[in-house]
Amino acid sequence: METAIVAIIFVVQIALAVWMWNLYQNSKRDLNARIAEAPMLLEVHNLQRTVKELLTAIEDASQDTTARLEVRCAEARFLLGTLEGRLSEVEVQEVLASSEQKPQEAITANTAELLVYEARSQDVASIDRDVASPFTELQDVENVMEEDRETLYQRAYALA
């Protein structure tokens, strides 16, 4: 009976030793995994900070662009109002001139009409250029943002 108790204690001690060895190996594996993750976590935190800075820069740029667009739209409205005023003045002059017009004066009136039309076309073209300019600036910002996003993805894949 004594040998049976000694044998059972010996088997229990072997089982405990095996269980402790497994526990030690699992703990060692987990610790090594955490040590390996530390640089990756640091890099991820740096990437998050960079992304936040980029988003802030993009928001600032979009607010600046919006402000410029509003100013240019106000200028365009002013120019359109001025052009409409000039156009109405020219129309009034044409009505007055057409009632007292001679053949030579008709040719001069047509020339003046063409000059007014050409000036209006040039003003509209300059307004179009002014209004289109911020959109191209915004598109440039979007292109830079896309390039930065691709760089971030490449760095994330390189870390994975």
C-alpha positions in Angstrom: 0.0 0.0 0.0 2.8 2.3 0.8 4.3 1.8 -2.6 1.0 2.6 -4.2 0.8 5.9 -2.4 4.4 6.7 -3.3 3.6 5.8 -7.0 0.5 8.0 -7.0 2.5 10.9 -5.5 5.2 10.4 -8.0 2.7 10.4 -10.9 1.1 13.6 -9.5 4.5 15.2 -9.3 5.3 14.3 -12.9 1.9 15.6 -14.0 2.5 18.9 -12.1 6.0 19.2 -13.6 4.6 18.7 -17.2 1.8 21.2 -16.4 4.3 23.7 -15.1 6.5 23.2 -18.1 3.6 23.9 -20.5 2.6 27.0 -18.5 6.2 28.2 -18.7 6.3 27.7 -22.5 3.0 29.5 -23.0 4.1 32.4 -20.9 7.4 32.6 -22.7 5.6 32.6 -26.1 3.2 35.4 -25.0 6.1 37.5 -23.7 8.0 37.1 -26.9 4.9 38.1 -28.9 4.4 41.2 -26.8 8.1 42.2 -27.3 7.7 41.8 -31.0 4.5 43.9 -31.1 6.0 46.9 -29.2 7.9 48.4 -32.3 4.8 47.8 -34.4 2.6 49.6 -31.9 4.9 52.5 -31.8 4.9 52.7 -35.5 1.1 52.5 -35.6 0.8 55.3 -33.1 3.2 57.4 -35.2 1.1 56.7 -38.3 -2.1 57.7 -36.4 -0.5 61.0 -35.3 0.7 61.7 -38.9 -2.8 60.9 -40.3 -4.4 63.3 -37.7 -1.9 66.0 -38.8 -2.7 65.4 -42.4 -6.4 65.6 -41.8 -5.9 68.9 -39.9 -3.9 70.3 -42.8 -6.5 69.2 -45.3 -9.3 70.8 -43.3 -7.3 74.1 -43.0 -6.6 74.0 -46.8 -10.3 73.4 -47.5 -11.3 76.2 -45.3 -8.8 78.6 -47.0 -10.0 77.4 -50.4 -13.6 77.9 -49.4 -12.9 81.5 -48.2 -11.1 82.3 -51.4 -14.0 80.9 -53.4 -16.5 83.0 -51.5 -14.4 86.1 -52.1 -14.1 85.3 -55.8 -17.8 84.6 -56.1 -18.5 87.9 -54.5 -16.2 89.6 -57.0 -17.9 87.7 -59.8 -21.3 88.9 -58.6 -20.0 92.5 -58.5 -18.6 92.2 -62.0 -21.8 90.7 -63.3 -23.8 93.5 -61.7 -21.5 96.0 -63.3 -21.8 94.3 -66.7 -25.6 94.2 -66.5 -25.6 97.9 -65.6 -23.4 98.7 -68.6 -25.4 96.4 -70.8 -28.6 98.2 -69.9 -27.0 101.6 -70.5 -25.9 100.3 -74.0 -29.3 99.0 -74.7 -30.8 102.4 -73.8 -28.3 104.2 -76.0 -29.1 101.8 -78.8 -32.8 102.5 -78.6 -32.2 106.2 -78.6 -29.7 105.9 -81.5 -32.0 103.6 -83.5 -34.8 106.2 -83.5 -32.4 108.9 -85.0 -30.0 106.7 -86.9 -28.6 107.3 -90.4 -27.0 104.5 -92.5 -23.5 105.5 -91.5 -24.5 105.7 -87.8 -26.0 102.2 -88.1 -22.6 100.8 -89.0 -21.0 102.6 -86.1 -23.7 101.3 -83.7 -23.1 97.7 -84.9 -19.3 98.2 -84.3 -20.0 99.5 -80.8 -22.3 96.6 -80.2 -19.6 94.2 -81.3 -17.1 95.9 -79.0 -19.5 95.6 -76.0 -20.0 91.9 -76.8 -16.3 91.3 -77.0 -15.6 93.1 -73.7 -18.4 91.1 -72.1 -16.9 87.9 -73.4 -13.5 88.8 -72.0 -14.9 89.7 -68.6 -16.8 86.4 -68.5 -13.7 84.5 -69.5 -11.7 86.1 -66.8 -14.4 85.3 -64.2 -14.4 81.7 -65.4 -10.6 81.5 -64.9 -10.9 83.1 -61.4 -13.6 80.7 -60.4 -11.9 77.6 -61.8 -8.6 78.4 -60.2 -9.6 77.4 -56.6 -11.0 74.1 -57.9 -7.7 73.2 -59.5 -6.0 74.1 -56.2 -8.5 71.9 -54.3 -7.8 69.1 -56.8 -4.0 69.5 -56.2 -4.7 69.1 -52.4 -6.7 66.0 -53.1 -3.9 64.6 -55.3 -1.4 65.2 -52.5 -3.8 63.6 -50.0 -4.1 60.5 -52.2 -0.3 60.2 -52.5 0.0 60.5 -48.7 -2.7 57.9 -48.3 -1.0 55.5 -50.6 2.3 56.0 -48.8 0.6 55.3 -45.5 -0.9 52.1 -46.9 2.5 51.0 -48.2 4.1 51.6 -44.8 1.3 49.7 -43.0 1.7 46.7 -45.4 5.4 46.8 -45.0 4.9 46.6 -41.2 2.4 43.7 -41.5 
